[in-house]
Amino acid sequence: MTQLTLYTTTGCHLCEQAEQMLNFLQKQHVCRWVAKEISEDDRLVDLYGVRIPVIASAEGRELAWPFTLEALNDWLIHPVSG
């Protein structure tokens, strides 16, 4: 099962939408995920502050907002570099 990290911050309504998508895929046994709060790390704020939510794979691939559930699922199924 694919392990993902969701870069997020408190009060981000787009991040909440991404969490719903990830929860759905987790229930389907497509992935597991953990949230990473960016506000606790200046480096993460610099990297993701204007792009959150961002989903990252263990291999270092990233998918930044905007994305749909379909796009997220395709990103997981077709792990191509780009």
Secondary structure, DSSP 8 states (H G I E B T S, - for coil): -EEEEEEE-TT-HHHHHHHHHHHHHHHTTSEEEEEEEGGG-HHHHHHHTTT-SEEEETTS-EEESS--HHHHHHHHH-----
